Amino acid sequence: MLAPLPERMRPNTLEAYVGQQHLVGKGFILRNMIESGNLSSFILWGPPGVGKTTLAHIIAKTLDREFFTLSAVNAGVKDVRDVIDLAKSRNLFSGAKAPILFIDEIHRFNKAQQDALLGAVESGIIVLIGATTENPSFEVITPLLSRCQVFILKSLEAEDLQILLDRALKEDKELSKRNITVAETGALFRQSGGDARKLLNILEIVVDSQLGADKIVITNKLVEDCLHENIAVYDKDGELHYDLASAFIKSIRGSDPNAALYYMCRMLDGGEDPIFIARRLCLSASEDVGLANPNALLLANATFQVVHEIGMPEARIPLSECTIYLASSPKSNSAYMAVEKAMQAAKDTKTAAVPLYIRNAPTKLMKDLGYADGYKYAHDYPGNFAGQEFMPKELEGTVLYEPQKNRHEDTLKAYLSACWPKYYTKK
């Protein structure tokens, strides 16, 4: 059976590798590492189709290292340990350089799976190359991240896509047999979104649609027509992914549970990771529902945990429950607005001194200097409130949190108005 075009065109050398010159260009960090042979563990972070897997294969081939590969989607702790044990035994008897373990979608490994890698990475039994489309700062445990460099890969530019297109038409055994002219590249490049794999897949779809034609002229219209039937198919790495995710969140924000459920199911039906949806629910609960219904964040967090534990298809039920609850809840973005103001204030007043009376005073010298002198312990006062200012002098009187009109925040505002009438006067 004929392999797909992206697989047929996968390069085997750095010279044939397209893009990422800030890493693999002459004199740049990853190129230097490869040429020196001093390979250390690293993580490749970037969007789909930019060459993460290809680069790992090229490195292994260039350095003549044994190459193991695991997919975080279906590998478990036992699979990780089996590879490590195999690497240990081969290193012990042959003295060969540490093999490379490539883990695709490493962000999908849970803590236990990532923990299983630590010892082998630290001792040099294996060289880990991880690939992820998610920010490793959030998805990779700190001990493992501290043992790996992180290299950021970028979406391919139009010039890179042109090179790939020309090469495929000229060098692929199947395409080179056909009489193909590319009259327009706009739709090809736009639909690929800087993704080499998608570009080549689209090219193959277009060419296959013209079976029997003596000559194929690729135009924007031909590309769009060929993709028309596929345009509604969910692509979790493409533009529609972001459109549906945006529609999902905006439907919740707009208190439309029906539309929110619909877009949620569009994503699930298209193969979206339910964890991605659960994360969006947590963000919506804090940003859009907020203090109008503090229980929303508790439910969203519980949903995230449950979805992580049970997976699909059962995960659709707690996702549905949380989506309906958030969309049907009153809304307030007061916490979001407050922290934005606070972040700006913090940037603008980086040198503002913390008042002496609320500083920590662990030593006698600090006490002699007046640290903590004058601090009023709130619980010693009626209503557990002393009325003491805590902002730096430059920011006294600054109101960052402004309650919005809803049942929960009406209660908060009543309390704050009683405590700070000059800042939160009842209206």
N, C-alpha and C positions, 0 to 999 in steps of 0.2 A: 504493500500500500504506500502511495506517495505521501511523504511527510509534508506538513503545512509549509508554506513559503517562508515564514519567519525562522523555522527550524532549519530549512535548507540553506538559508542565508546567514546563519549564525557564524560570526568570525572566529578564527582560531588563534589569531595573533594580535598583539597590541597594535601593530601597523595597520591591520584591517579594522580595528575597533573604531567606531565613529562616535564622536562627542566626548564630553567629560575631560577636555584637555587641561582643565585646571587641576586635574588629578593625575592623568596618565601622559600628559604632554612631556616632552623632553625637559628635564630639570625640575619637574614637579614631584610632590611628596610621594605619591603612590608609585610612580614610575621609578623613582630613586630607590624605594624599598624593594621593588621587584628586581631591579638591576643589581642591587647589592646582595640580594639573596637573604637579607636579614628581615624575614617576614614575621611580623607580630600580629596578634589578633586584632580584628577591626570589624566595624559594622558599616554597611553601605545603606545610607538612608536617602530615599528619593522616590519619585512617582513611578508608576508602572511603566514598563517598556523602555527604560533608559539604559539598560545594559548591566544590571546588578548581577544576575545569574551568569551572563556571558563573561563578565569580567572575572568572576571567581574561577570559572573553567579555564580561562586564558592564563591566569596566574598559576594555577596548578600545573598546566601543561608546560608553561615557560620554565618553571622551577623544577619540573619533573618530580612533583610531590604526589604521593598517593592521595586520592580525593574521595572523600565520603560525603554524601549529601542526604539531608533529612528535610522533610517538609513539616513545619510546625502544625500544619492542619491535621495531620494524621499520625504523627510520631509521639510516643510517650516516653516516660522516664526510662523504661527498660530499653527502648531503642537507643537512647543517648548513652546509657551505660554499656550496652553491647558494643557500640562503636568505640568508646573509650577503652574498653577491655581489649578489643582487637588491636587498637593502636598501641597499647602498652606492650602486648605480646610481640608485635612486629618490631617495635623499637628495641625491645630487649634482646632479640635474637639477631637482628640485622644491623643495628646501629644506624639505621636510616634517619634522615631528618623527619621531624614531626609531620605527620600527614595533615591535610587540610580537612576540616569538617565544615561544610557549607550548610547553613540552616536558612531555608527560605521562609519568609514571613515569621521571623523570630519573635515579633511582637505578640504572636498568638501562643507562645509558650507560657505556661503559668509559672508561678514562683518555684514550685518543686522541680519542674523541668529545667528552669534556668539555674537553680542551685546545683543540679547534678553536673553542670558544666564547669563549675567554679574551679574545683581542684585540678582538673585536667588542663584548663586554660592557664592557671597560675603556674603550674609545674612545667608547662611546655610540652605535655604529652601530645596535645593537638594544637593546631593553629585554627582558631575559630574565625570564620567569615560569616557574619550574619547579614541578612537582607531584610529590610523593612520599609514599608510605605508610611509608617507611623513614627512620630517623634520618639526616638529611643529614650529620651529623658523621662518620658511618662510610662513607657511600655517595657523597658529593660531594667531589671533590679540593679540597684546602685553598686553592689559589689562586683557584678559582672561588667557593668558599664565602665567602672573605674579601671578595669583590666583591658579595655578595648579602646582603640581610637575610633572616632566616628567621622566618616567621610560622606559629605553631602553631594549627591548626584542631581543634576538639573535636567529639566525637560529639554528635549532636542530642539535646536533652532532650525529655521527653514533651510539653511545651508546644509545642515546635517541630514535632514530628510531628503534633500535633493540628491545627496551623495548615495544614500541608501536606495532611492528610487532608480537612479541611473545604474547602479551596480546590479540590482535585481534584474532589470530588463536586459542587461548585457551578459551577466554571468550565470544566471539561473538556467539550468539545462532545459526546463520546460518553457519558460517565458522567452528565452532567446530564439526558440523555434518559431515564435509567432511574429507577425508583422504588426508591431505595436508602436503607435505614436502618441506621445503625451502632449496634447495641445494646450491643456490648462492644468495647473497643479493646485489651484486655490482650494477646491473642495477636498482633495486628497489630504492636503496639509491641515486644513481646518478640522476635518473629521478625526484625524489622527491625534490631534492635541499634543504633539511633541512626543508621541509614543511610537517607537520604531515597530514594535510588534503589531500595533493596530494599523499603522501605515501599510505594512506588507500584507496583512490580512485583507484590508480593503482593496488593495491592488489585485490580489488573487480573486476576490469576489467579483470585481469588475471584469477581469479577463475571462473568468469562468462563465460570466453571463453572456459572453459573445462567442460561445462555441459555434464553430462552423463558419464564422466570419473570416474572409480572406484578409481583411485589414481591420485593425481596432484603433480607433481614435478616441483617446481618453479626454473627455471634457468635464467641466464642472457638472453639467446637467446629467451626463451619463453616470457619474459617481453618485449624485443625489438620487437619481432614479433607482440605481442598484441597491442603495441603502434604505430606500423608502420603507420597505417591509420590515427592516430591522430597526428602524429609528425609534420605535416604541419599546424595544427590548431593553430592559434595564442593564446598564453598564456601570458596575459599582466603582469603576476607576475613571469614568468619563464625565462629560458635562451633565448628562441626565442625572447622574448620582447627586450632584450638587443642587440641581433644580428640584428634585424630589425631596431631598433633605431640607432645603429651604422652605418648600411648600408645607412640609410636615410641621416644622417649628412655627411657621407663620399661622398655620391653622390652629395650633394649640394657643398661640398668643391671641388670636382673634376669637377664641372661645367657640370654635366649631369642631366638636368631637367627631362628627361624621366625616368631614374632609380629612381631619387628622388621621383617623383610622384608615381611610382609603389610601392616603399616601404612605402610611406605615406598611400596609399590605402590598403596595406596589414595590416598595423596597425589598420586603421579605421575599416576594414572588420572584424578584430579579436576582436573588442570591446574596443580598446584603448580610453582613455579619450582624446578628442580633445585638451583640455587645455594642456596636456602633450606635444603634438606635437607643439602647439603654443609656449610653453616655449622653446623647442629645436630650433625653428626658431629664436627666440630672441637671443639665445646664438650664433647660427651660424652667424646671421647678424653682431654681434659685434666681434666675434672671427675670422671668416673666410672671411667675406666680408669687414668688418671694414672700414677704411678710404679710401679704393678704391672706395667706393660708400656709403657715409654717409646716404643717403636716405634709405638704406636697413633697418637700425635699426628703422627708423620712421615707415616704412611699417610693419615690424615685430611686433612692439609694437601695432600699430593700429589693426593688425590681431588678436593679443592676446585679445584685448578689444572686438572686434567684435565677436570672437568665444565665449568668456565668456558670451556675451549678447544673442546671437541667438541659440547657441547649435546645435546639430545635428538634421536633416541631412544637413541643410543649411550651417553649418560651414565648410563643405568640400570645398565649393567654395572659400572663402577667404584663406583657408589653401592652396589650389591649386595655387591660384594667387601668394601668397607670396613665396611658394616653387619654382615655376617657375622663379620668379624674382630673388631670391637669387642665385639659381643655374646658372642663365644666367648672373649674375653680375661679373665684375672683382673682383679678390680676393686679400686681403692683411691681414696678421696677425700682422702688425706692432704695433697696439695698444696692442694686447695680449702680444707680446714679450716685449714691453716697460714696461708694468705694472709688468711683471714677474721680469724684471731687477730691477725695482723700489722697489718691495717688498723685494728683496734680499738685495738691498742697504740699505733699511730702517732697516732691521734686523741686518745688519753688522755695522751700525753706529747709534745705538740707543741713544748714548750720544752726538752726534754732536750738537753743539750749533747753534741756529738760529741767523744769523748775526744781530747785534744790530740795524742797520739802517732799517730793515724791521720788527722789533718787534712792537707790539702794545704798545702805551704809553698813557694810560688813566689817569695817575696821574702825579702830578708835580715831585714827587720823581723819577719816571721812566724817565721823560724827563731830569732831572738833571743828571741821570746816563747814558744818551746818547741814550736811547731808541728812535728809529725813526730818530735820528740825521744823516743826510746825505742821507736820502731816496730821490730818484729822481722820481717825479710824471711823469709817462710816457707821459701823455697827454700835458705836458708842453714842449715837445721836438718835433722836426720835425719828421713827420711820426709816431707820437705817440710811439716813441721808444727811450729809454734813454741809452741803452747799459750797464745797471747795472747788475752785477752778483747777483744771489739770492740763490745759493746753499750754504750750510755750507762750511766752509773753506776746510774741508777734502775732499769734493766732487766737488770742483770747476773744471769745464772742463769735468765733467762726462756726456756722451751722452747716454741717456736712449732710446729716441725715434729716430729711424732710418727710414726715409721714404722709402717706396718701390716704384718700378717703375710702376706707373699707372697715368692716367690723373689727378685725384684729388690730389694725393700726390706729383706729379710733381709741382703743384702750391704751395703746402705747403712747399716743399723743397726750391723752389725759394725764398719764403718769408724768411724762416729761414736762408738761405745762405746769403741773404742781411743783415739780422740782426746780425748773428753770423758766419761770414766767417771763423773764426778759428775752428769752430765746424762742420759747414755744408758747406764745400767748394764744389762748383759746379764741377761736373765731366763731 
